[in-house]
Amino acid sequence: LQVYKGLDIITNKVTAEERAQCAHHMLDFVDPLVRTYTVVDFRNKALDRNKLPIVVGGTNYYIESLLWKVLLDTGVSEFM
């Protein structure tokens, strides 16, 4: 949920002071009133730079999506 803009308090987002200590990525870039953000979107963005992402906290579903591609629903049936 920390990807969503404006949800700082309910997601316990790091403060500006904490962000100044080291680089933070994938925070505050999705407007929740404009679009949805899925686990597939998360995985694609986290892995699109060909660098090892460091994930701290969060839900297991999103973390597991980085480890096991089989968990992703790409909308394409494997039986087609």
C-alpha positions in Angstrom: 0.0 0.0 0.0 2.9 2.3 0.3 2.9 2.7 -3.4 -0.2 4.8 -3.1 0.0 8.6 -2.8 -1.7 10.2 0.2 -1.9 7.1 2.4 1.1 8.0 4.6 -0.5 7.6 8.0 -2.5 4.4 7.4 0.5 2.7 5.8 3.0 4.0 8.3 5.1 5.3 5.4 8.7 6.4 6.2 9.1 10.1 6.9 11.0 12.6 4.7 13.8 12.6 7.3 14.0 8.8 7.1 14.0 8.9 3.3 17.0 11.3 3.4 19.0 8.7 5.2 19.1 6.3 2.3 17.3 5.8 -1.0 13.8 4.4 -0.9 12.0 3.3 -4.1 8.4 2.6 -5.1 6.8 5.0 -2.6 4.0 7.5 -3.5 3.8 6.9 -7.2 0.3 5.5 -7.7 -2.9 7.6 -7.3 -5.4 5.3 -5.7 -8.3 7.3 -7.3 -7.0 6.8 -10.8 -5.8 3.3 -11.1 -5.4 0.0 -9.3 -2.0 -1.6 -8.6 -1.7 -5.3 -8.6 0.9 -7.8 -7.4 1.9 -8.3 -11.1 2.5 -4.5 -11.4 4.6 -4.6 -8.2 6.7 -7.5 -9.4 7.3 -6.0 -12.8 8.3 -2.7 -11.4 10.5 -4.2 -8.7 12.4 -6.3 -11.2 12.5 -4.0 -14.2 15.9 -2.5 -13.4 17.8 -5.8 -13.4 19.0 -5.1 -9.8 18.3 -7.2 -6.7 15.5 -5.5 -4.8 15.8 -5.2 -1.0 12.3 -5.6 0.4 11.6 -4.7 4.0 8.3 -5.6 5.5 5.1 -5.9 3.6 2.7 -8.7 2.8 4.0 -12.1 2.0 2.0 -12.2 -1.2 4.0 -9.4 -2.7 7.3 -10.7 -1.4 6.6 -14.2 -2.7 5.8 -12.7 -6.2 9.4 -11.8 -6.4 10.5 -15.3 -5.6 8.0 -17.5 -7.4 6.6 -16.4 -10.7 4.0 -19.2 -10.6 2.1 -17.1 -8.0 1.3 -14.4 -10.5 -2.0 -14.2 -12.3 -1.1 -12.8 -15.7 -4.6 -13.3 -17.1 -3.4 -16.0 -19.5 -4.4 -19.5 -18.9 -1.7 -22.1 -18.9 -4.1 -24.6 -20.5 -4.6 -22.6 -23.7 
